[in-house]
Amino acid sequence: MTEEVLVVGAGPVGLTMATELARYRVPVRVIEKAAARSETSKALVIWSRTLELIDRMGCADTFVSAGFRAVAANVVAGGAQIGRIALDTVDSPYPYALMLPQCETERLMELQLSAHGVRVERQVELIGFAQAPDQVSARLRHVDGREETVETPWLIGCDGAHSAVRHGLGVPFEGETLPSSWFLADVRLTGVPTPPDELAIYWHADGVLALFPISPGRYRIVADIGSAPPGSPQSDPTLEEIQGVLDARGPGDIQGSEPLWLSRFTINERKVADYRAGRVFLVGDAAHIHSPAGGQGMNTGMQDAFNLAWKLALAIRRLAAPEPLLGSYSAERSEVGRKVLADAGNLTRLAMIRGRLEQGLRNRIGSLVFGLAPVRRAMSNTMAELSIGYPKSPLTATHGPRLAGPAAGARTPVRTPGAPVGAGDAPRFALCAQATLDSAALIARHGDLLSPEIRAPLEKDGVWLVRPDGYVAATAAQGDWARIGAYLDRIAGASAGTAG
């Protein structure tokens, strides 16, 4: 059996998965059925939390330099602005939405992967697989028709909404297709009244119109255009159709030109119940798809990959016991997927409300809600994905002391010591505390799991144990090293020889 983890799919999610494994010195093989990277913008936004995790890779600056920063989102109804959600106030090193076409995200992530000595094998298709207790036997087909059987310890499906891995598992992809048709267009616009680095969302009697800045003068347009029975043909819109929607729902002076991409689509809301089946994992759209409202899809998938990679790396390298690490992946990310699916669906339905009375009520309530500062902060953090946490995870030590800093399961912006890391490093937990002889002894005892560098406490009189992905694993009162030690003992377990 090869020691290589097999990643199926080389979109943003599969590339993130493979790059994270490779930088943790886990042998990985990436296959992709398509002949080349995506050439269109597709998923457009990278949110603050995803950028924080990309920063741990050591390449966030490259992504930021290639993208365009959007600092706010405006909601307009009845010709008046009823809300503005500021992103430049969120508590992150990246207080903005980074607008970066998916084709560029893939290009940059593939460059990062190649820096670790791994290349994507294109025009290679997964045609079947079977699980055994200690391996997965996968059948691959190459472009010349040659078939290959690969035995891998772990199979990871990052192959999108039509996932061959998910189909191979035979698990239900439960949900529905919304009976509405939408179009998107990447075009040049003039006459947009909002600042060029802000999103504009128009709630109109005919439907919603959303404008996302891609670069100065160029925008992504998204709008719903009526009902679409399942299976009905979906021809691409014309620039004339798009201009008609801009004229009807916009402020009246917006002109579109120079289209780069025009497409029509329907919205699916679907999710698997469990992201893991034995030695097979589902990641990204292979596990969940939902409305594009909020731009959460690609980010959620990439964060699935970040979540799984450090856990799998610790288990494969026998630095920690496989459980509860690997079991926590689905427990954590399935709940995130459920909430993202629900929130995106609710936003979509809110924007699509029909009827003059219902729309007027929505607009009045929306104006009141957007006027509340706590609500705006909560919405900003939700959009930026900074509110994601794992308080109910099997990896979260509950019933800790009440401290002034972040609770167990919450995100912390503290970068784990040693990150960004090189290819020769392993994932490490970090201690945020006052250094003592007892803390040094704990680091000596758990050198495989703990960074040797202790960071300053997040608040006074406390100890925070931070996971490799920046979430608080456990808290303790100052000097209570036994509580932190017990947590690390549980994670280490009988790790030697158990990863398979």
C-alpha positions in Angstrom: 0.0 0.0 0.0 1.2 3.5 -0.8 1.5 5.9 2.1 0.0 8.7 -0.1 -3.3 10.2 0.9 -5.4 10.4 -2.3 -7.2 13.7 -2.8 -9.9 13.7 -5.5 -10.5 17.1 -7.0 -8.2 20.1 -7.6 -10.5 23.1 -7.2 -9.8 25.5 -4.3 -10.9 23.0 -1.7 -8.8 20.1 -3.0 -5.8 22.3 -3.5 -6.1 23.6 0.0 -6.4 20.1 1.4 -3.4 18.8 -0.5 -1.2 21.9 0.3 -1.9 21.6 4.0 -1.0 17.9 4.1 2.1 18.5 2.0 3.4 21.3 4.3 2.9 18.9 7.2 5.1 16.3 5.4 2.2 14.0 4.7 2.6 12.2 1.3 -0.3 13.2 -0.9 -1.5 12.6 -4.4 -4.0 14.9 -6.1 -6.1 13.8 -9.2 -8.4 16.0 -11.2 -10.8 14.9 -14.0 -10.6 18.3 -15.8 -7.8 19.0 -18.2 -7.1 22.5 -16.9 -7.8 24.9 -14.1 -11.0 26.9 -14.1 -10.9 29.9 -16.5 -13.8 31.8 -15.0 -14.3 33.8 -11.8 -16.9 31.5 -10.2 -16.5 31.8 -6.4 -15.3 35.3 -5.9 -14.8 36.2 -2.3 -12.3 35.1 0.3 -13.4 36.1 3.8 -11.4 37.2 6.8 -11.3 33.9 8.6 -10.1 32.0 5.5 -7.4 34.6 5.0 -6.3 34.0 8.6 -5.9 30.3 7.9 -4.1 31.0 4.6 -1.8 33.1 6.6 -0.8 30.0 8.5 0.3 28.5 5.2 2.6 31.5 4.8 1.1 32.9 1.6 -1.7 35.3 2.6 0.2 38.3 1.4 0.3 36.7 -2.1 -3.4 36.3 -2.2 -4.1 39.8 -0.8 -1.8 41.4 -3.4 -3.7 39.6 -6.2 -7.2 40.6 -5.0 -9.4 43.6 -4.5 -10.5 44.6 -1.0 -14.2 45.3 -0.4 -14.9 47.0 3.0 -18.7 47.1 3.3 -22.0 45.8 2.0 -25.0 48.2 1.4 -28.7 47.2 1.3 -30.9 49.5 -0.7 -34.7 49.3 -1.0 -37.2 51.8 -2.3 -34.5 54.0 -3.5 -33.0 54.5 0.0 -30.2 52.8 1.8 -31.7 50.8 4.7 -28.5 49.2 6.0 -24.7 49.2 5.7 -22.6 46.4 7.1 -19.0 47.5 7.7 -16.3 44.9 7.3 -13.3 47.1 8.0 -14.2 47.1 11.7 -14.0 43.3 12.3 -11.3 42.0 14.7 -9.0 40.4 12.2 -5.7 41.2 10.5 -7.8 41.0 7.3 -10.8 43.4 7.9 -12.3 43.1 4.4 -13.7 40.8 1.8 -11.0 39.9 -0.6 -12.5 39.8 -4.1 -10.4 37.3 -6.1 -11.7 35.2 -9.0 -11.7 31.5 -8.4 -9.4 30.9 -11.3 -6.8 33.1 -9.5 -7.4 31.4 -6.2 -6.7 28.0 -7.9 -3.6 29.3 -9.6 -2.1 30.7 -6.4 -2.9 27.7 -4.4 -1.5 25.4 -7.0 1.7 27.4 -7.0 1.8 26.9 -3.2 1.3 23.2 -3.6 4.0 22.9 -6.2 6.4 24.6 -3.8 6.0 21.5 -1.6 6.9 19.3 -4.6 3.4 18.1 -5.4 1.8 18.5 -8.8 -1.9 18.0 -9.8 -2.5 14.9 -12.0 -5.0 16.1 -14.5 -7.4 14.1 -16.7 -7.3 11.3 -14.1 -10.7 10.2 -13.0 -11.9 8.2 -10.0 -14.1 5.4 -11.3 -14.6 3.4 -8.2 -13.3 2.4 -4.8 -13.7 -0.1 -2.0 -12.8 0.1 1.7 -11.0 -2.4 3.9 -10.2 -1.9 7.6 -6.7 -0.6 6.9 -6.9 0.9 3.4 -9.0 2.1 0.5 -8.6 0.5 -2.9 -9.3 3.2 -5.6 -9.6 2.6 -9.3 -8.4 5.4 -11.6 -8.8 6.0 -15.3 -6.3 8.1 -17.2 -7.0 10.2 -20.3 -5.5 7.5 -22.6 -7.9 4.9 -21.2 -5.4 3.2 -19.0 -6.8 2.1 -15.6 -4.8 2.0 -12.4 -5.6 0.6 -8.9 -4.2 2.6 -6.0 -4.3 1.4 -2.4 -4.3 4.4 -0.1 -4.7 4.8 3.7 -7.2 7.7 3.3 -9.4 8.9 0.4 -10.6 12.5 0.5 -13.4 13.6 -1.8 -13.0 17.3 -2.8 -14.7 16.7 -6.1 -17.6 19.1 -5.9 -21.4 18.9 -6.0 -21.4 15.9 -8.4 -18.8 14.1 -6.3 -17.7 10.6 -7.5 -16.5 9.9 -3.9 -19.9 10.7 -2.5 -21.7 8.7 -5.1 -19.3 5.8 -4.4 -20.2 5.9 -0.7 -23.9 5.9 -1.6 -24.8 8.4 1.0 -27.9 10.6 0.6 -27.4 14.2 -0.4 -30.5 15.5 1.2 -32.2 18.8 0.4 -33.9 20.5 -2.4 -33.6 22.6 -5.6 -35.2 26.0 -5.3 -37.8 26.7 -8.0 -36.2 29.9 -9.2 -33.8 30.9 -11.9 -30.8 33.3 -11.4 -28.2 34.8 -13.6 -24.7 36.0 -12.9 -22.5 38.2 -15.1 -19.0 39.6 -14.8 -19.1 42.9 -16.7 -17.8 46.4 -16.6 -20.1 48.9 -15.0 -20.3 52.7 -14.9 -22.7 54.8 -12.9 -22.7 52.7 -9.7 -23.5 55.2 -6.9 -21.9 53.2 -4.0 -18.2 53.5 -3.4 -16.1 51.3 -5.7 -14.9 49.1 -2.8 -18.4 48.3 -1.4 -21.0 45.8 -2.3 -24.5 46.9 -3.3 -27.6 44.8 -2.8 -30.9 46.2 -4.2 -34.2 44.8 -2.8 -36.7 45.5 -5.6 -40.3 44.6 -6.1 -39.2 42.4 -9.1 -36.5 40.6 -7.1 -33.0 41.1 -5.9 -30.0 42.7 -7.7 -26.5 42.3 -6.2 -23.3 44.0 -7.3 -20.0 42.7 -6.1 -16.8 44.7 -7.1 -14.1 42.5 -8.6 -11.7 45.2 -9.5 -12.0 49.0 -10.2 -14.9 49.3 -12.7 -15.6 45.6 -13.0 -18.4 43.9 -11.1 -20.1 40.5 -10.6 -23.9 40.9 -11.0 -26.3 38.4 -9.5 -30.1 38.5 -9.8 -33.1 36.2 -9.6 -35.2 36.2 -12.8 -38.4 34.2 -12.0 -39.4 30.6 -11.5 -37.6 27.7 -13.1 -39.2 24.2 -12.9 -36.6 21.5 -12.2 -35.0 20.3 -15.4 -36.0 23.3 -17.5 -33.3 24.5 -20.0 -31.0 27.2 -18.7 -29.6 29.3 -21.6 -27.0 31.9 -20.8 -28.4 35.5 -20.5 -27.5 38.2 -22.9 -26.0 41.6 -22.1 -29.3 43.2 -23.1 -31.2 41.1 -20.6 -28.7 42.1 -17.9 -29.0 45.7 -18.8 -32.8 45.5 -18.5 -32.5 44.2 -14.9 -30.0 46.9 -14.1 -32.4 49.5 -15.4 -35.4 48.1 -13.6 -33.9 47.3 -10.2 -30.9 49.6 -9.9 -30.8 53.4 -9.3 -31.2 54.1 -13.0 -27.8 55.2 -14.2 -25.8 52.0 -14.3 -24.5 50.9 -17.7 -23.0 47.5 -18.4 -20.4 46.6 -21.0 -17.5 44.2 -21.9 -19.0 41.0 -20.5 -16.4 38.3 -19.6 -18.8 35.7 -18.3 -22.5 35.3 -18.5 -24.3 32.3 -16.9 -27.7 31.2 -15.6 -28.2 28.9 -12.6 -30.5 27.4 -10.1 -29.9 27.0 -6.4 -29.5 23.7 -4.6 -29.5 23.3 -0.9 -28.2 19.9 0.0 -26.0 18.3 2.6 -24.8 14.8 3.7 -25.4 13.8 7.3 -21.9 12.6 8.0 -18.7 13.9 6.4 -16.8 10.7 7.1 -17.3 7.1 6.3 -14.5 5.0 7.7 -11.3 6.0 5.8 -13.2 8.2 3.4 -13.9 11.9 4.0 -16.1 14.4 2.1 -14.9 18.0 2.0 -16.5 21.2 0.5 -19.2 20.9 -2.1 -19.0 17.1 -2.0 -20.5 17.4 1.5 -22.7 20.5 1.2 -24.0 23.0 -1.3 -26.3 26.0 -0.8 -27.3 29.4 -2.0 -24.5 31.7 -3.0 -26.0 34.4 -0.8 -23.3 35.6 1.5 -20.5 34.1 -0.6 -19.8 31.4 2.0 -19.5 28.3 -0.2 -15.9 28.2 -1.2 -14.8 29.5 2.1 -16.7 26.9 4.0 -15.1 24.2 1.9 -11.6 25.6 2.3 -12.1 25.7 6.0 -13.3 22.1 6.0 -9.9 21.3 4.5 -8.0 23.3 7.0 -9.9 21.6 9.8 -9.3 18.1 8.6 -5.7 18.5 7.4 -4.0 19.1 10.8 -5.9 16.3 12.4 -5.1 13.8 9.7 -1.4 14.9 9.7 -1.1 14.3 13.5 -2.7 10.9 13.2 -0.7 9.8 10.1 2.6 10.9 11.6 1.6 9.1 14.8 2.0 12.3 16.8 -1.5 11.8 18.3 -4.2 9.1 18.5 -6.6 9.0 15.5 -9.5 9.4 17.9 -11.0 11.7 18.9 -9.1 13.8 16.3 -10.6 12.3 13.1 -14.0 11.8 14.5 -14.2 15.5 15.4 -14.0 16.6 11.8 -17.6 15.7 10.9 -18.9 16.7 14.3 -17.4 20.2 13.9 -17.8 20.9 10.2 -21.2 19.3 9.7 -22.7 21.8 12.2 -20.9 24.7 10.5 -22.3 23.4 7.1 -25.8 23.1 8.6 -25.7 26.7 9.8 -24.2 28.1 6.6 -26.9 26.3 4.6 -29.7 27.7 6.8 -28.3 31.2 6.9 -27.7 31.4 3.1 -31.2 30.0 2.5 -32.8 32.5 4.8 -30.9 35.4 3.1 -32.1 34.2 -0.3 -35.7 33.9 0.8 -35.6 37.3 2.5 -34.4 38.9 -0.7 -37.0 37.1 -2.8 -40.1 38.1 -0.8 -42.9 39.0 -3.1 -46.0 41.2 -2.6 -46.1 44.9 -1.9 -47.3 44.5 1.7 -44.7 41.8 2.5 -41.9 43.7 0.9 -42.8 46.9 2.7 -42.9 45.1 6.0 -39.5 43.5 5.3 -38.0 46.9 4.4 -39.3 48.6 7.5 -38.1 45.8 9.8 -34.8 45.6 7.9 -34.2 49.4 8.4 -34.8 49.0 12.2 -32.6 45.9 12.5 -29.7 47.4 10.5 -29.9 50.5 12.8 -28.8 48.4 15.8 -25.0 48.4 16.2 -24.9 45.0 17.9 -26.8 43.5 15.0 -24.4 45.1 12.5 -21.4 43.7 14.4 -22.9 40.3 14.5 -23.7 40.3 10.8 -20.1 41.5 10.0 -18.6 38.7 12.0 -20.9 36.2 10.4 -20.1 37.3 6.9 -16.4 37.4 7.7 -16.8 33.9 9.3 -15.1 35.1 12.5 -18.1 33.9 14.5 -17.4 30.2 13.7 -16.5 28.2 16.8 -16.6 24.6 18.1 -18.0 24.8 21.7 -19.7 21.4 21.4 -16.8 19.6 19.7 -15.4 16.4 21.2 -12.0 18.2 21.1 -13.3 21.1 23.2 -12.7 20.9 27.0 -15.8 22.2 28.5 -16.5 23.2 32.2 -13.3 25.2 32.4 -12.9 28.3 34.6 -14.7 31.6 33.7 -11.9 33.7 32.2 -12.0 37.1 30.6 -10.6 35.9 27.3 -12.1 33.6 24.7 -13.9 30.5 25.9 -13.0 26.9 24.9 -14.1 26.4 21.3 -13.9 30.0 20.3 -11.6 31.4 17.7 -8.6 33.4 18.7 -6.6 35.6 16.3 -3.4 34.5 17.9 -1.2 32.9 15.4 0.1 29.5 16.6 3.8 29.7 17.3 5.8 28.5 14.4 3.2 29.4 11.9 3.5 30.1 9.0 5.5 26.9 8.9 7.8 25.2 6.4 7.3 21.8 4.9 9.3 20.2 7.6 7.0 21.1 10.4 4.1 19.3 12.1 0.9 20.9 13.5 1.4 22.2 17.0 -0.9 23.3 19.8 0.2 26.6 21.5 0.2 27.7 25.1 -0.9 31.2 25.9 0.1 31.7 29.5 2.7 32.9 31.9 5.8 30.8 31.4 6.8 28.8 34.5 8.9 25.7 35.3 5.7 23.6 35.3 4.8 24.9 31.8 8.4 24.0 30.6 7.9 20.5 32.0 4.6 20.2 30.2 6.2 21.2 26.9 9.0 18.7 27.5 6.5 15.9 28.1 4.3 16.8 25.0 7.0 18.0 22.6 5.2 16.3 19.7 2.1 18.3 20.3 3.2 21.6 21.8 5.1 24.4 20.3 8.2 25.2 22.4 7.4 28.9 22.4 4.9 30.1 25.0 2.8 33.1 24.0 1.5 35.8 26.3 -1.8 35.0 28.0 -4.9 36.3 26.1 -6.1 37.9 29.3 -4.7 38.1 32.9 -4.7 35.1 35.2 -5.4 32.3 32.8 -4.0 29.6 30.5 -5.3 29.0 27.0 -4.4 26.0 24.9 -4.8 26.9 21.2 -5.3 24.4 18.5 -3.2 24.4 15.3 -6.1 26.0 13.5 -6.4 28.8 16.0 -9.4 27.7 18.1 -9.2 27.4 21.9 -9.0 23.7 22.9 -9.0 24.2 26.6 -8.7 26.9 29.3 -7.4 26.7 32.9 -6.8 28.9 35.8 -3.3 30.3 36.1 -1.0 27.5 37.3 -3.5 24.7 36.7 -1.2 22.8 34.4 -2.7 19.5 35.4 -5.9 20.4 33.5 -4.0 21.2 30.3 -1.8 18.1 30.7 -4.9 15.9 31.0 -6.2 17.3 27.8 -3.0 16.7 25.9 -2.8 13.1 27.4 -6.2 12.4 25.9 -5.2 13.8 22.5 -1.8 11.9 22.5 -3.5 8.6 23.6 -1.7 5.5 22.4 -0.7 7.2 19.2 2.2 5.0 18.1 1.3 2.5 15.5 -2.4 3.4 15.4 -2.8 5.6 12.4 -3.0 2.9 9.8 
